[in-house]
């Protein structure tokens, strides 16, 4: 498979080295080319992450990832899965899959519910990015994106009662790409689309395979430069967590504390937070109560899950529980915390390449009976641009949705523990993020456990 001739001309982009303006008398095409070159030079992915993040990474000796290597690797992963399933192309509508294929971002959260951005990736052919109105310049920094076009906005907000008409137009353009670059193979991957679009593609004789399967399997194995990016994202998140813990005091609200996680992430070039999970005192049991206006009291537990999409779009998904104030924890608080640490550390020791998901589920350290009703949804899960394949549930939940597979080198997984007695007062949430290596695992998260709650430093 030779795709070299589909790439844009490779050029060195110098941040803030703006191109010369062609002059006010220049024609439309010259002005358009200038605008694209200027926007490319000033693209957020070109400008980098700023003095704060870079100084923190330098202090930790965290080297920068090679983004061109990441982009090429990710396309190769997608194409490898397309070949595996006998598919000629992928049509990607999920914003994180579009990011994975193009390394271009635009209104990432907005586009999760307004599907105007999508990408076409041929097995042996071009990568075509489709973007929002007048946003074609946002992928010009990536020479592996062959072409950028204006996306067809066939979601109801934009198209109203013309949705079916525009869905047909959307499908017509994509079907033409399949015919031009599919080599006669009309079997493609499609990750997410409403039924009008699916029907319109099928009307062109296209057979659709589950694109979520293709992309989750492609994204599961990270290359070394992706791990470099993830290390930096985790470091940025943990720097913010230190700021949060230093600021935690009785009398502040959960929102006051949780806002620091957002602010620190954005200051370091991060992107968003997937959830709203920070709770204090009695709101820590049961889990999954979102941050609120509740005032945090002295001696209360404060538990949170970062679920943070940070620099490079890499997710840092770790959880910690702290004790608010200067006092000592109760015996019950210590017992909850120690149980969570013991569970998570025992289950970390199970991680190794070749270990099956079923084995992880059924032999993992579990919880006492009166804590199982409040168990977390999974024991282990993958992570990359967000929470990803695989998900490994407790044995009690295996029949309902468990599936087998094996851990492989290059996977990144999170190990989870929530400990809260059924009908109890408080609970403890902990989570660690780890890389599966050729011989075992490497811990990527480094934030310390709470020494007061644990009764010792670890």
MITORKOL-255884 format. One record per residue (C-alpha): x, y, z; residue in one letter. Coordinates in steps of 0.2 Angstrom, whole numbers, plus 5000, padded with zeros to 4 digits. Layout:
% MITORKOL-255884
NODE    u    v    w residu
NODE    X    Y    Z      A
...
% end
This chain:
% MITORKOL-255884
NODE    u    v    w residu
NODE 5000 5000 5000      X
NODE 5008 5016 4994      X
NODE 5001 5032 5000      X
NODE 5016 5044 4999      X
NODE 5009 5053 4983      X
NODE 4993 5057 4993      X
NODE 5002 5068 5006      X
NODE 5003 5087 5005      X
NODE 5020 5094 5001      X
NODE 5030 5093 5017      X
NODE 5035 5109 5024      X
NODE 5043 5116 5040      X
NODE 5031 5127 5049      X
NODE 5039 5140 5060      X
NODE 5027 5146 5074      X
NODE 5024 5165 5073      X
NODE 5035 5167 5057      X
NODE 5020 5175 5048      X
NODE 5020 5174 5029      X
NODE 5021 5191 5019      X
NODE 5004 5198 5014      X
NODE 5002 5198 4995      X
NODE 4995 5216 4995      X
NODE 4978 5223 4995      X
NODE 4977 5222 4976      X
NODE 4980 5203 4976      X
NODE 4966 5192 4969      X
NODE 4955 5180 4979      X
NODE 4966 5165 4977      X
NODE 4981 5174 4983      X
NODE 4972 5181 4998      X
NODE 4965 5164 5002      X
NODE 4982 5156 5001      X
NODE 4989 5169 5012      X
NODE 4975 5167 5025      X
NODE 4978 5148 5026      X
NODE 4996 5150 5028      X
NODE 4994 5163 5042      X
NODE 4981 5152 5051      X
NODE 4993 5137 5049      X
NODE 5007 5146 5056      X
NODE 4996 5151 5071      X
NODE 4987 5135 5073      X
NODE 4986 5130 5092      X
NODE 4995 5113 5088      X
NODE 5009 5122 5080      X
NODE 5011 5136 5093      X
NODE 5013 5123 5107      X
NODE 5009 5123 5125      X
NODE 5017 5139 5133      X
NODE 5030 5143 5146      X
NODE 5020 5135 5161      X
NODE 5018 5118 5154      X
NODE 5035 5117 5146      X
NODE 5044 5122 5161      X
NODE 5035 5109 5172      X
NODE 5039 5096 5158      X
NODE 5057 5101 5158      X
NODE 5058 5099 5177      X
NODE 5052 5082 5175      X
NODE 5063 5078 5160      X
NODE 5048 5074 5149      X
NODE 5054 5075 5131      X
NODE 5042 5081 5118      X
NODE 5033 5069 5106      X
NODE 5036 5069 5088      X
NODE 5018 5074 5081      X
NODE 5022 5069 5063      X
NODE 5027 5052 5069      X
NODE 5010 5051 5079      X
NODE 5000 5056 5064      X
NODE 5008 5044 5053      X
NODE 5007 5030 5066      X
NODE 4988 5033 5068      X
NODE 4984 5033 5050      X
NODE 4994 5016 5048      X
NODE 4984 5009 5063      X
NODE 4967 5014 5055      X
NODE 4973 5007 5038      X
NODE 4979 4991 5046      X
NODE 4961 4988 5054      X
NODE 4953 4992 5037      X
NODE 4964 4979 5029      X
NODE 4960 4966 5043      X
NODE 4942 4968 5040      X
NODE 4942 4969 5021      X
NODE 4936 4987 5020      X
NODE 4941 5000 5007      X
NODE 4939 5016 5018      X
NODE 4932 5023 5034      X
NODE 4920 5037 5036      X
NODE 4923 5045 5053      X
NODE 4910 5056 5062      X
NODE 4915 5054 5080      X
NODE 4925 5070 5085      X
NODE 4939 5059 5093      X
NODE 4940 5048 5078      X
NODE 4942 5063 5067      X
NODE 4955 5069 5079      X
NODE 4964 5053 5078      X
NODE 4964 5052 5059      X
NODE 4968 5071 5056      X
NODE 4975 5078 5072      X
NODE 4964 5093 5068      X
NODE 4952 5100 5081      X
NODE 4937 5112 5080      X
NODE 4924 5115 5093      X
NODE 4927 5097 5100      X
NODE 4913 5097 5113      X
NODE 4901 5106 5101      X
NODE 4904 5094 5087      X
NODE 4899 5079 5098      X
NODE 4881 5084 5096      X
NODE 4882 5094 5079      X
NODE 4890 5082 5067      X
NODE 4897 5094 5055      X
NODE 4915 5088 5055      X
NODE 4920 5071 5048      X
NODE 4934 5062 5039      X
NODE 4936 5050 5024      X
NODE 4951 5039 5026      X
NODE 4955 5027 5011      X
NODE 4964 5011 5014      X
NODE 4975 5015 4998      X
NODE 4971 5033 4994      X
NODE 4968 5050 5002      X
NODE 4963 5057 5019      X
NODE 4949 5070 5016      X
NODE 4944 5081 5031      X
NODE 4927 5089 5031      X
NODE 4925 5104 5042      X
NODE 4913 5118 5048      X
NODE 4909 5133 5037      X
NODE 4925 5142 5032      X
NODE 4936 5131 5044      X
NODE 4946 5122 5030      X
NODE 4962 5130 5037      X
NODE 4961 5121 5053      X
NODE 4969 5105 5046      X
NODE 4982 5113 5035      X
NODE 4996 5110 5048      X
NODE 4995 5091 5044      X
NODE 5003 5086 5028      X
NODE 4995 5069 5029      X
NODE 4978 5077 5026      X
NODE 4976 5077 5007      X
NODE 4962 5088 5006      X
NODE 4950 5098 5016      X
NODE 4932 5102 5011      X
NODE 4917 5111 5018      X
NODE 4906 5098 5027      X
NODE 4888 5095 5024      X
NODE 4878 5100 5039      X
NODE 4863 5088 5039      X
NODE 4859 5088 5057      X
NODE 4842 5096 5061      X
NODE 4849 5112 5069      X
NODE 4857 5117 5052      X
NODE 4846 5108 5040      X
NODE 4829 5108 5048      X
NODE 4816 5099 5037      X
NODE 4829 5097 5023      X
NODE 4839 5084 5033      X
NODE 4835 5070 5021      X
NODE 4840 5081 5006      X
NODE 4856 5086 5014      X
NODE 4860 5068 5020      X
NODE 4858 5062 5002      X
NODE 4870 5076 4997      X
NODE 4882 5070 5011      X
NODE 4881 5052 5005      X
NODE 4883 5057 4987      X
NODE 4900 5065 4990      X
NODE 4906 5051 5001      X
NODE 4900 5038 4989      X
NODE 4910 5046 4975      X
NODE 4926 5045 4986      X
NODE 4923 5027 4989      X
NODE 4920 5024 4970      X
NODE 4936 5034 4966      X
NODE 4948 5026 4979      X
NODE 4940 5010 4984      X
NODE 4947 4999 4970      X
NODE 4929 4992 4967      X
NODE 4927 4987 4986      X
NODE 4912 4996 4992      X
NODE 4913 4989 5010      X
NODE 4917 5003 5022      X
NODE 4918 5007 5041      X
NODE 4906 5020 5048      X
NODE 4907 5025 5066      X
NODE 4892 5036 5069      X
NODE 4878 5042 5059      X
NODE 4859 5045 5059      X
NODE 4848 5033 5050      X
NODE 4845 5045 5035      X
NODE 4864 5045 5031      X
NODE 4866 5026 5033      X
NODE 4851 5023 5021      X
NODE 4858 5036 5009      X
NODE 4875 5027 5009      X
NODE 4867 5010 5007      X
NODE 4857 5017 4992      X
NODE 4874 5019 4983      X
NODE 4877 5000 4985      X
NODE 4889 5003 5000      X
NODE 4890 4990 5014      X
NODE 4893 4997 5031      X
NODE 4904 4989 5044      X
NODE 4905 4994 5062      X
NODE 4917 5009 5062      X
NODE 4917 5010 5081      X
NODE 4925 4992 5081      X
NODE 4938 4997 5068      X
NODE 4943 5013 5078      X
NODE 4943 5006 5095      X
NODE 4955 4992 5090      X
NODE 4966 5004 5080      X
NODE 4967 5016 5095      X
NODE 4970 5003 5108      X
NODE 4989 5001 5105      X
NODE 4999 5017 5107      X
NODE 5016 5021 5099      X
NODE 5031 5027 5110      X
NODE 5027 5045 5105      X
NODE 5009 5044 5110      X
NODE 5015 5038 5127      X
NODE 5027 5054 5128      X
NODE 5012 5064 5124      X
NODE 5002 5055 5138      X
NODE 5016 5057 5150      X
NODE 5015 5076 5148      X
NODE 4996 5076 5149      X
NODE 4997 5067 5165      X
NODE 5010 5078 5172      X
NODE 5000 5093 5168      X
NODE 4985 5086 5176      X
NODE 4995 5081 5192      X
NODE 5002 5098 5193      X
NODE 4984 5105 5193      X
NODE 4980 5092 5207      X
NODE 4994 5098 5218      X
NODE 4986 5116 5216      X
NODE 4969 5109 5221      X
NODE 4975 5100 5236      X
NODE 4985 5115 5242      X
NODE 4969 5126 5240      X
NODE 4957 5113 5248      X
NODE 4950 5120 5265      X
NODE 4934 5120 5275      X
NODE 4921 5132 5269      X
NODE 4925 5131 5250      X
NODE 4912 5123 5239      X
NODE 4914 5108 5228      X
NODE 4913 5120 5213      X
NODE 4926 5131 5220      X
NODE 4938 5116 5221      X
NODE 4933 5108 5205      X
NODE 4935 5124 5195      X
NODE 4953 5123 5199      X
NODE 4955 5107 5189      X
NODE 4947 5116 5174      X
NODE 4958 5131 5176      X
NODE 4974 5122 5178      X
NODE 4970 5111 5163      X
NODE 4967 5126 5152      X
NODE 4982 5135 5158      X
NODE 4993 5121 5152      X
NODE 4985 5119 5135      X
NODE 4972 5105 5140      X
NODE 4955 5104 5131      X
NODE 4941 5099 5142      X
NODE 4935 5087 5156      X
NODE 4923 5073 5152      X
NODE 4913 5072 5168      X
NODE 4908 5082 5183      X
NODE 4914 5070 5197      X
NODE 4919 5078 5213      X
NODE 4910 5075 5229      X
NODE 4912 5078 5248      X
NODE 4907 5071 5264      X
NODE 4890 5061 5263      X
NODE 4889 5065 5244      X
NODE 4904 5053 5241      X
NODE 4892 5038 5245      X
NODE 4885 5033 5233      X
NODE 4897 5038 5219      X
NODE 4893 5047 5203      X
NODE 4886 5062 5212      X
NODE 4892 5078 5202      X
NODE 4900 5093 5209      X
NODE 4889 5105 5218      X
NODE 4887 5121 5228      X
NODE 4889 5111 5244      X
NODE 4901 5118 5256      X
NODE 4915 5106 5261      X
NODE 4917 5103 5280      X
NODE 4933 5100 5290      X
NODE 4936 5081 5292      X
NODE 4926 5076 5277      X
NODE 4932 5066 5263      X
NODE 4933 5074 5246      X
NODE 4934 5062 5231      X
NODE 4936 5066 5213      X
NODE 4939 5058 5196      X
NODE 4949 5069 5184      X
NODE 4942 5062 5167      X
NODE 4953 5076 5160      X
NODE 4957 5078 5141      X
NODE 4973 5087 5143      X
NODE 4988 5093 5131      X
NODE 4989 5084 5115      X
NODE 4971 5078 5117      X
NODE 4977 5064 5128      X
NODE 4966 5059 5143      X
NODE 4973 5058 5161      X
NODE 4960 5048 5170      X
NODE 4965 5046 5188      X
NODE 4955 5047 5205      X
NODE 4960 5053 5222      X
NODE 4952 5055 5239      X
NODE 4958 5068 5251      X
NODE 4954 5073 5269      X
NODE 4949 5091 5271      X
NODE 4957 5101 5285      X
NODE 4971 5098 5297      X
NODE 4963 5085 5308      X
NODE 4965 5066 5308      X
NODE 4954 5054 5299      X
NODE 4941 5043 5308      X
NODE 4944 5024 5309      X
NODE 4930 5022 5296      X
NODE 4938 5034 5284      X
NODE 4955 5025 5286      X
NODE 4947 5008 5284      X
NODE 4938 5013 5268      X
NODE 4954 5021 5261      X
NODE 4965 5006 5265      X
NODE 4953 4994 5257      X
NODE 4953 5004 5241      X
NODE 4972 5005 5241      X
NODE 4974 4987 5244      X
NODE 4961 4982 5230      X
NODE 4969 4994 5217      X
NODE 4987 4989 5221      X
NODE 4983 4970 5221      X
NODE 4974 4972 5204      X
NODE 4989 4982 5197      X
NODE 5000 4967 5200      X
NODE 4989 4957 5188      X
NODE 4993 4967 5173      X
NODE 5004 4959 5160      X
NODE 5004 4956 5141      X
NODE 4994 4941 5136      X
NODE 4982 4942 5152      X
NODE 4964 4939 5146      X
NODE 4950 4951 5151      X
NODE 4940 4936 5158      X
NODE 4955 4931 5169      X
NODE 4957 4949 5175      X
NODE 4938 4950 5179      X
NODE 4937 4934 5188      X
NODE 4953 4933 5198      X
NODE 4954 4952 5202      X
NODE 4953 4957 5221      X
NODE 4935 4961 5224      X
NODE 4926 4969 5239      X
NODE 4917 4962 5254      X
NODE 4899 4958 5252      X
NODE 4892 4974 5260      X
NODE 4902 4985 5248      X
NODE 4898 4976 5232      X
NODE 4881 4984 5229      X
NODE 4891 5001 5227      X
NODE 4905 4993 5216      X
NODE 4912 5003 5202      X
NODE 4906 4999 5184      X
NODE 4923 4992 5179      X
NODE 4939 4985 5187      X
NODE 4950 4990 5172      X
NODE 4947 5000 5157      X
NODE 4958 5007 5142      X
NODE 4962 5025 5140      X
NODE 4969 5036 5126      X
NODE 4960 5051 5119      X
NODE 4947 5047 5131      X
NODE 4941 5031 5140      X
NODE 4943 5017 5127      X
NODE 4943 4999 5124      X
NODE 4944 4987 5134      X
NODE 4932 4988 5148      X
NODE 4933 4974 5161      X
NODE 4919 4973 5173      X
NODE 4917 4964 5190      X
NODE 4912 4945 5189      X
NODE 4895 4949 5194      X
NODE 4893 4960 5178      X
NODE 4902 4949 5166      X
NODE 4886 4940 5159      X
NODE 4877 4956 5156      X
NODE 4891 4964 5145      X
NODE 4908 4957 5148      X
NODE 4919 4951 5133      X
NODE 4936 4943 5131      X
NODE 4952 4949 5124      X
NODE 4970 4950 5130      X
NODE 4981 4964 5136      X
NODE 4995 4969 5123      X
NODE 5010 4979 5125      X
NODE 5007 4998 5121      X
NODE 4989 4997 5129      X
NODE 4986 5010 5142      X
NODE 4974 5005 5156      X
NODE 4966 5012 5171      X
NODE 4964 5002 5187      X
NODE 4948 5007 5197      X
NODE 4942 5006 5215      X
NODE 4927 5013 5223      X
NODE 4924 5008 5241      X
NODE 4908 5013 5250      X
NODE 4898 5002 5261      X
NODE 4880 5000 5255      X
NODE 4870 5013 5265      X
NODE 4886 5020 5272      X
NODE 4890 5038 5275      X
NODE 4906 5041 5265      X
NODE 4916 5032 5251      X
NODE 4933 5032 5243      X
NODE 4937 5033 5225      X
NODE 4955 5029 5218      X
NODE 4961 5026 5201      X
NODE 4978 5023 5193      X
NODE 4984 5024 5175      X
NODE 4997 5012 5168      X
NODE 5006 5007 5152      X
NODE 5006 4988 5147      X
NODE 5024 4984 5143      X
NODE 5033 4969 5135      X
NODE 5036 4962 5152      X
NODE 5023 4969 5163      X
NODE 5017 4986 5167      X
NODE 5024 5004 5170      X
NODE 5014 5016 5181      X
NODE 5011 5032 5172      X
NODE 5002 5041 5186      X
NODE 5013 5047 5200      X
NODE 5001 5057 5212      X
NODE 5004 5051 5230      X
NODE 4991 5043 5240      X
NODE 4985 5052 5255      X
NODE 4997 5048 5270      X
NODE 4984 5053 5283      X
NODE 4971 5041 5276      X
NODE 4983 5027 5272      X
NODE 4992 5028 5289      X
NODE 5008 5029 5280      X
NODE 5017 5036 5265      X
NODE 5017 5026 5249      X
% end
